[in-house]
């Protein structure tokens, strides 16, 4: 395999890595609900005042928060590009003895 | 906090980093195989190296999936290694801690550099680095076997070192073994070169110093015993050239035993502080050490001699195959049985074929490291981990001896027909 062909395979691999990484990054939910179990002291702390006024909501021992997806798309895309390129390079070079200094 | 069962940023990040590190490991190992091909035919050892890589990845997966087997990987020393790695990665590269850790905790440096460059990416990329280092040691030791015994000897050594069960299991461990084994592979290559050459050459000297440096950086106490092996090999090479192999080795063994005995007698008077420190370490109850060895005393000559002898036997024979209290120990039985087989085959073939002088350096290093590990052995399980260093070294003479046996058998058959 010539150097030009190796470069072409590496470019294709890097592009594939970029596309896959972007696909995963955009396929993730932009926001999702996180459920946090509340301990008994926390529940007293949260609902104690309301409970005393007979206004405690019918809530289970959990609290829910909405978390935004961390904005790391650029990082994920760059790493996907590098990973794809390196994987392609590893696949096309290993097993070929002519690239080495000897053999 | 309970995260939803969806793909999240950390998972994608860790997968990408693992792919990058894995690809780099494969590329570097392949370049190493090509680079050492002229020395020991290593470019043709692709199959055992691939098998070793696959088995090591499988062992990491099994250890993660079966806590009863994998708990040793995460609960004992590894937790402190990870904490040290993260603390070091948090420091700027200009900090003097980086230099001091490079000298005394060399095994942590590749992991800390990974976290420094990429950020915290979990333990799997670091395990891939460990696997790469252990396979680099396999390639190095096979190259030396190939140089001594030819292509098939190197190939046999590569298969043994690559698929031996305890080496496969401990290669994924974040510990000192993998980098220490790289140092041992470099040192044995230099020692064999020194044994074969009449005059000194700069390349074996540099390789040997690098190997000693890696051994010192991972296990400073072992560097002393490795240095003793270097001195014995250099003296042995000179003596054997003058008086012949058998007389030279017999004389060298006698002198080594006498000097060792004198050292044990003198040590309590010359280095009492070091022995007190060693005694303190032997007395420490280590968390997770569930196969403790009997108490021993090293602060006087008698105790030191007894410890060196008995713990060497412990290192070579324990953990007992009948100690099967947990799933990890049951899995370890396979490694122990393979070790016994290796030792028996080496002894039988060496007796039947006669000792090859070119194997003397590795046998001297094995003897010195056995005593070194024995003196610091606290737990039989720890001995099982230390023994992978001896497995790697023993793979080299085993490859050469099995190749000679194979060749002799083929000759006998051709004569018979």
Interface residues (C-beta under 8 A of the other chain):
Chain A: X21 X24 X25 X27 X28 X29 X32 X33 X34 X35 X36 X37 X69 X70 X72 X75 X76 X79 X80 X82 X83 X86 X87 X89 X90 X93 X94 X95 X97 X99 X100 X101 X102 X103
Chain B: X1 X2 X3 X4 X6 X7 X8 X9 X12 X13 X16 X17 X19 X20 X23 X24 X26 X27 X30 X31 X34 X35 X37 X38 X43 X46
